Amino acid sequence: MISQDFPKSSGGLRRRKRAWVIPPLSVSENNRGPYPLLLAKIRSDADKVKRIHYSITGPGADQPPVGLFTIARISGHLYVTQELDREKQDKYMLQGHAVAEGGAGHSEDPMDIVVIVLR
């Protein structure tokens, strides 16, 4: 049997898990609900070591049409609050934010959340 010695890792490039990314979300236009309708749950890996508060910004959240999308501050559950109309807008670009409890700064960079309105 031949014994091989494999070189040790140089510690250079390492694969990193991309935990703070979600694929685009799809919602059927004129969905009858019930509302609020759960779209997704966003979660920061930092919630394993500290309590995280979630928020969203952008058109449909804190910009017109305000309140179309909401997020549960503690759980990270993202909701749509009413029917969407593809003719008015076919895509919403939101930003998800994760902040450590007590305002100790952002735990993650803002995350893009894309909501696509389907026919």
PyMOL commands that place a pseudoatom at each C-alpha (Angstrom):
pseudoatom trace, name=CA, resn=MET, resi=1, chain=A, elem=C, hetatm=0, pos=[0.000, 0.000, 0.000]
pseudoatom trace, name=CA, resn=ILE, resi=2, chain=A, elem=C, hetatm=0, pos=[1.326, 3.408, -0.950]
pseudoatom trace, name=CA, resn=SER, resi=3, chain=A, elem=C, hetatm=0, pos=[1.097, 6.157, 1.645]
pseudoatom trace, name=CA, resn=GLN, resi=4, chain=A, elem=C, hetatm=0, pos=[0.537, 9.692, 0.425]
pseudoatom trace, name=CA, resn=ASP, resi=5, chain=A, elem=C, hetatm=0, pos=[1.136, 12.832, 2.371]
pseudoatom trace, name=CA, resn=PHE, resi=6, chain=A, elem=C, hetatm=0, pos=[-1.315, 15.559, 1.481]
pseudoatom trace, name=CA, resn=PRO, resi=7, chain=A, elem=C, hetatm=0, pos=[-0.196, 19.173, 1.817]
pseudoatom trace, name=CA, resn=LYS, resi=8, chain=A, elem=C, hetatm=0, pos=[-1.684, 21.130, 4.687]
pseudoatom trace, name=CA, resn=SER, resi=9, chain=A, elem=C, hetatm=0, pos=[-4.078, 23.945, 3.914]
pseudoatom trace, name=CA, resn=SER, resi=10, chain=A, elem=C, hetatm=0, pos=[-2.412, 27.330, 3.628]
pseudoatom trace, name=CA, resn=GLY, resi=11, chain=A, elem=C, hetatm=0, pos=[-5.343, 29.035, 5.334]
pseudoatom trace, name=CA, resn=GLY, resi=12, chain=A, elem=C, hetatm=0, pos=[-5.726, 31.269, 2.286]
pseudoatom trace, name=CA, resn=LEU, resi=13, chain=A, elem=C, hetatm=0, pos=[-9.110, 31.151, 0.583]
pseudoatom trace, name=CA, resn=ARG, resi=14, chain=A, elem=C, hetatm=0, pos=[-11.985, 29.805, 2.607]
pseudoatom trace, name=CA, resn=ARG, resi=15, chain=A, elem=C, hetatm=0, pos=[-15.581, 29.235, 1.703]
pseudoatom trace, name=CA, resn=ARG, resi=16, chain=A, elem=C, hetatm=0, pos=[-18.026, 31.479, 3.577]
pseudoatom trace, name=CA, resn=LYS, resi=17, chain=A, elem=C, hetatm=0, pos=[-21.666, 30.723, 4.122]
pseudoatom trace, name=CA, resn=ARG, resi=18, chain=A, elem=C, hetatm=0, pos=[-23.955, 33.419, 2.697]
pseudoatom trace, name=CA, resn=ALA, resi=19, chain=A, elem=C, hetatm=0, pos=[-26.680, 33.320, 5.323]
pseudoatom trace, name=CA, resn=TRP, resi=20, chain=A, elem=C, hetatm=0, pos=[-28.216, 36.749, 4.812]
pseudoatom trace, name=CA, resn=VAL, resi=21, chain=A, elem=C, hetatm=0, pos=[-29.545, 36.213, 1.264]
pseudoatom trace, name=CA, resn=ILE, resi=22, chain=A, elem=C, hetatm=0, pos=[-32.978, 35.057, 0.121]
pseudoatom trace, name=CA, resn=PRO, resi=23, chain=A, elem=C, hetatm=0, pos=[-34.147, 34.401, -3.436]
pseudoatom trace, name=CA, resn=PRO, resi=24, chain=A, elem=C, hetatm=0, pos=[-36.802, 36.641, -5.010]
pseudoatom trace, name=CA, resn=LEU, resi=25, chain=A, elem=C, hetatm=0, pos=[-40.270, 36.113, -3.522]
pseudoatom trace, name=CA, resn=SER, resi=26, chain=A, elem=C, hetatm=0, pos=[-43.328, 35.649, -5.746]
pseudoatom trace, name=CA, resn=VAL, resi=27, chain=A, elem=C, hetatm=0, pos=[-46.887, 36.706, -4.923]
pseudoatom trace, name=CA, resn=SER, resi=28, chain=A, elem=C, hetatm=0, pos=[-49.923, 36.199, -7.155]
pseudoatom trace, name=CA, resn=GLU, resi=29, chain=A, elem=C, hetatm=0, pos=[-51.746, 39.413, -7.975]
pseudoatom trace, name=CA, resn=ASN, resi=30, chain=A, elem=C, hetatm=0, pos=[-55.208, 39.763, -6.494]
pseudoatom trace, name=CA, resn=ASN, resi=31, chain=A, elem=C, hetatm=0, pos=[-54.518, 36.971, -3.984]
pseudoatom trace, name=CA, resn=ARG, resi=32, chain=A, elem=C, hetatm=0, pos=[-57.599, 36.914, -1.748]
pseudoatom trace, name=CA, resn=GLY, resi=33, chain=A, elem=C, hetatm=0, pos=[-55.628, 36.346, 1.442]
pseudoatom trace, name=CA, resn=PRO, resi=34, chain=A, elem=C, hetatm=0, pos=[-56.315, 36.081, 4.362]
pseudoatom trace, name=CA, resn=TYR, resi=35, chain=A, elem=C, hetatm=0, pos=[-54.142, 39.064, 5.266]
pseudoatom trace, name=CA, resn=PRO, resi=36, chain=A, elem=C, hetatm=0, pos=[-51.578, 39.642, 6.512]
pseudoatom trace, name=CA, resn=LEU, resi=37, chain=A, elem=C, hetatm=0, pos=[-50.103, 36.890, 4.310]
pseudoatom trace, name=CA, resn=LEU, resi=38, chain=A, elem=C, hetatm=0, pos=[-46.749, 35.375, 5.327]
pseudoatom trace, name=CA, resn=LEU, resi=39, chain=A, elem=C, hetatm=0, pos=[-44.191, 35.639, 2.502]
pseudoatom trace, name=CA, resn=ALA, resi=40, chain=A, elem=C, hetatm=0, pos=[-40.952, 34.527, 4.155]
pseudoatom trace, name=CA, resn=LYS, resi=41, chain=A, elem=C, hetatm=0, pos=[-38.875, 34.507, 7.303]
pseudoatom trace, name=CA, resn=ILE, resi=42, chain=A, elem=C, hetatm=0, pos=[-35.576, 36.339, 7.239]
pseudoatom trace, name=CA, resn=ARG, resi=43, chain=A, elem=C, hetatm=0, pos=[-32.971, 35.488, 9.822]
pseudoatom trace, name=CA, resn=SER, resi=44, chain=A, elem=C, hetatm=0, pos=[-29.492, 36.630, 10.713]
pseudoatom trace, name=CA, resn=ASP, resi=45, chain=A, elem=C, hetatm=0, pos=[-26.908, 34.096, 11.863]
pseudoatom trace, name=CA, resn=ALA, resi=46, chain=A, elem=C, hetatm=0, pos=[-26.049, 36.611, 14.576]
pseudoatom trace, name=CA, resn=ASP, resi=47, chain=A, elem=C, hetatm=0, pos=[-29.297, 35.653, 16.354]
pseudoatom trace, name=CA, resn=LYS, resi=48, chain=A, elem=C, hetatm=0, pos=[-27.464, 32.620, 17.744]
pseudoatom trace, name=CA, resn=VAL, resi=49, chain=A, elem=C, hetatm=0, pos=[-25.392, 34.849, 20.022]
pseudoatom trace, name=CA, resn=LYS, resi=50, chain=A, elem=C, hetatm=0, pos=[-27.558, 37.953, 20.527]
pseudoatom trace, name=CA, resn=ARG, resi=51, chain=A, elem=C, hetatm=0, pos=[-31.141, 39.089, 20.169]
pseudoatom trace, name=CA, resn=ILE, resi=52, chain=A, elem=C, hetatm=0, pos=[-31.792, 40.641, 16.754]
pseudoatom trace, name=CA, resn=HIS, resi=53, chain=A, elem=C, hetatm=0, pos=[-34.490, 43.142, 15.747]
pseudoatom trace, name=CA, resn=TYR, resi=54, chain=A, elem=C, hetatm=0, pos=[-35.602, 43.113, 12.109]
pseudoatom trace, name=CA, resn=SER, resi=55, chain=A, elem=C, hetatm=0, pos=[-36.990, 45.941, 9.978]
pseudoatom trace, name=CA, resn=ILE, resi=56, chain=A, elem=C, hetatm=0, pos=[-37.614, 46.681, 6.305]
pseudoatom trace, name=CA, resn=THR, resi=57, chain=A, elem=C, hetatm=0, pos=[-37.355, 49.828, 4.223]
pseudoatom trace, name=CA, resn=GLY, resi=58, chain=A, elem=C, hetatm=0, pos=[-38.253, 50.794, 0.674]
pseudoatom trace, name=CA, resn=PRO, resi=59, chain=A, elem=C, hetatm=0, pos=[-41.328, 51.266, -1.530]
pseudoatom trace, name=CA, resn=GLY, resi=60, chain=A, elem=C, hetatm=0, pos=[-44.197, 49.371, 0.056]
pseudoatom trace, name=CA, resn=ALA, resi=61, chain=A, elem=C, hetatm=0, pos=[-42.671, 49.457, 3.535]
pseudoatom trace, name=CA, resn=ASP, resi=62, chain=A, elem=C, hetatm=0, pos=[-41.724, 52.935, 4.785]
pseudoatom trace, name=CA, resn=GLN, resi=63, chain=A, elem=C, hetatm=0, pos=[-42.126, 54.656, 1.377]
pseudoatom trace, name=CA, resn=PRO, resi=64, chain=A, elem=C, hetatm=0, pos=[-45.328, 54.957, -0.701]
pseudoatom trace, name=CA, resn=PRO, resi=65, chain=A, elem=C, hetatm=0, pos=[-47.345, 52.787, -0.764]
pseudoatom trace, name=CA, resn=VAL, resi=66, chain=A, elem=C, hetatm=0, pos=[-46.522, 52.711, 2.983]
pseudoatom trace, name=CA, resn=GLY, resi=67, chain=A, elem=C, hetatm=0, pos=[-47.511, 49.623, 4.954]
pseudoatom trace, name=CA, resn=LEU, resi=68, chain=A, elem=C, hetatm=0, pos=[-47.970, 47.219, 2.047]
pseudoatom trace, name=CA, resn=PHE, resi=69, chain=A, elem=C, hetatm=0, pos=[-45.231, 45.019, 3.530]
pseudoatom trace, name=CA, resn=THR, resi=70, chain=A, elem=C, hetatm=0, pos=[-44.478, 44.569, 7.223]
pseudoatom trace, name=CA, resn=ILE, resi=71, chain=A, elem=C, hetatm=0, pos=[-42.019, 42.503, 9.223]
pseudoatom trace, name=CA, resn=ALA, resi=72, chain=A, elem=C, hetatm=0, pos=[-42.329, 41.052, 12.714]
pseudoatom trace, name=CA, resn=ARG, resi=73, chain=A, elem=C, hetatm=0, pos=[-39.577, 42.805, 14.639]
pseudoatom trace, name=CA, resn=ILE, resi=74, chain=A, elem=C, hetatm=0, pos=[-38.459, 39.782, 16.687]
pseudoatom trace, name=CA, resn=SER, resi=75, chain=A, elem=C, hetatm=0, pos=[-39.256, 36.750, 14.485]
pseudoatom trace, name=CA, resn=GLY, resi=76, chain=A, elem=C, hetatm=0, pos=[-38.313, 38.197, 11.070]
pseudoatom trace, name=CA, resn=HIS, resi=77, chain=A, elem=C, hetatm=0, pos=[-41.591, 37.059, 9.479]
pseudoatom trace, name=CA, resn=LEU, resi=78, chain=A, elem=C, hetatm=0, pos=[-42.239, 39.164, 6.350]
pseudoatom trace, name=CA, resn=TYR, resi=79, chain=A, elem=C, hetatm=0, pos=[-45.889, 39.812, 5.458]
pseudoatom trace, name=CA, resn=VAL, resi=80, chain=A, elem=C, hetatm=0, pos=[-47.891, 41.442, 2.670]
pseudoatom trace, name=CA, resn=THR, resi=81, chain=A, elem=C, hetatm=0, pos=[-50.919, 43.263, 4.118]
pseudoatom trace, name=CA, resn=GLN, resi=82, chain=A, elem=C, hetatm=0, pos=[-53.244, 43.468, 1.090]
pseudoatom trace, name=CA, resn=GLU, resi=83, chain=A, elem=C, hetatm=0, pos=[-53.801, 42.368, -2.501]
pseudoatom trace, name=CA, resn=LEU, resi=84, chain=A, elem=C, hetatm=0, pos=[-51.123, 43.372, -4.990]
pseudoatom trace, name=CA, resn=ASP, resi=85, chain=A, elem=C, hetatm=0, pos=[-51.928, 44.673, -8.468]
pseudoatom trace, name=CA, resn=ARG, resi=86, chain=A, elem=C, hetatm=0, pos=[-49.382, 43.830, -11.186]
pseudoatom trace, name=CA, resn=GLU, resi=87, chain=A, elem=C, hetatm=0, pos=[-50.645, 46.697, -13.376]
pseudoatom trace, name=CA, resn=LYS, resi=88, chain=A, elem=C, hetatm=0, pos=[-49.746, 49.202, -10.648]
pseudoatom trace, name=CA, resn=GLN, resi=89, chain=A, elem=C, hetatm=0, pos=[-46.364, 47.658, -9.846]
pseudoatom trace, name=CA, resn=ASP, resi=90, chain=A, elem=C, hetatm=0, pos=[-44.860, 44.334, -10.928]
pseudoatom trace, name=CA, resn=LYS, resi=91, chain=A, elem=C, hetatm=0, pos=[-41.855, 44.297, -8.576]
pseudoatom trace, name=CA, resn=TYR, resi=92, chain=A, elem=C, hetatm=0, pos=[-40.988, 45.676, -5.138]
pseudoatom trace, name=CA, resn=MET, resi=93, chain=A, elem=C, hetatm=0, pos=[-37.402, 46.208, -4.018]
pseudoatom trace, name=CA, resn=LEU, resi=94, chain=A, elem=C, hetatm=0, pos=[-37.119, 46.217, -0.221]
pseudoatom trace, name=CA, resn=GLN, resi=95, chain=A, elem=C, hetatm=0, pos=[-34.172, 46.247, 2.142]
pseudoatom trace, name=CA, resn=GLY, resi=96, chain=A, elem=C, hetatm=0, pos=[-34.070, 44.009, 5.218]
pseudoatom trace, name=CA, resn=HIS, resi=97, chain=A, elem=C, hetatm=0, pos=[-32.170, 45.222, 8.269]
pseudoatom trace, name=CA, resn=ALA, resi=98, chain=A, elem=C, hetatm=0, pos=[-30.911, 43.303, 11.316]
pseudoatom trace, name=CA, resn=VAL, resi=99, chain=A, elem=C, hetatm=0, pos=[-29.885, 45.280, 14.406]
pseudoatom trace, name=CA, resn=ALA, resi=100, chain=A, elem=C, hetatm=0, pos=[-28.648, 43.856, 17.694]
pseudoatom trace, name=CA, resn=GLU, resi=101, chain=A, elem=C, hetatm=0, pos=[-30.909, 44.535, 20.663]
pseudoatom trace, name=CA, resn=GLY, resi=102, chain=A, elem=C, hetatm=0, pos=[-29.886, 47.664, 22.494]
pseudoatom trace, name=CA, resn=GLY, resi=103, chain=A, elem=C, hetatm=0, pos=[-28.829, 49.420, 19.291]
pseudoatom trace, name=CA, resn=ALA, resi=104, chain=A, elem=C, hetatm=0, pos=[-25.325, 47.962, 19.290]
pseudoatom trace, name=CA, resn=GLY, resi=105, chain=A, elem=C, hetatm=0, pos=[-25.192, 48.492, 15.525]
pseudoatom trace, name=CA, resn=HIS, resi=106, chain=A, elem=C, hetatm=0, pos=[-26.076, 46.474, 12.456]
pseudoatom trace, name=CA, resn=SER, resi=107, chain=A, elem=C, hetatm=0, pos=[-25.470, 42.770, 12.812]
pseudoatom trace, name=CA, resn=GLU, resi=108, chain=A, elem=C, hetatm=0, pos=[-25.536, 42.316, 9.038]
pseudoatom trace, name=CA, resn=ASP, resi=109, chain=A, elem=C, hetatm=0, pos=[-25.316, 44.550, 5.982]
pseudoatom trace, name=CA, resn=PRO, resi=110, chain=A, elem=C, hetatm=0, pos=[-28.775, 45.412, 4.593]
pseudoatom trace, name=CA, resn=MET, resi=111, chain=A, elem=C, hetatm=0, pos=[-30.262, 42.563, 2.546]
pseudoatom trace, name=CA, resn=ASP, resi=112, chain=A, elem=C, hetatm=0, pos=[-32.101, 43.073, -0.742]
pseudoatom trace, name=CA, resn=ILE, resi=113, chain=A, elem=C, hetatm=0, pos=[-35.584, 41.575, -0.752]
pseudoatom trace, name=CA, resn=VAL, resi=114, chain=A, elem=C, hetatm=0, pos=[-37.276, 41.352, -4.149]
pseudoatom trace, name=CA, resn=VAL, resi=115, chain=A, elem=C, hetatm=0, pos=[-41.023, 40.683, -4.312]
pseudoatom trace, name=CA, resn=ILE, resi=116, chain=A, elem=C, hetatm=0, pos=[-42.314, 39.829, -7.795]
pseudoatom trace, name=CA, resn=VAL, resi=117, chain=A, elem=C, hetatm=0, pos=[-46.036, 40.164, -8.508]
pseudoatom trace, name=CA, resn=LEU, resi=118, chain=A, elem=C, hetatm=0, pos=[-47.268, 37.301, -10.704]
pseudoatom trace, name=CA, resn=ARG, resi=119, chain=A, elem=C, hetatm=0, pos=[-50.404, 37.166, -12.859]
for i in range(1, 119): cmd.bond("trace and resi %d" % i, "trace and resi %d" % (i + 1))
show_as sticks, trace
zoom trace
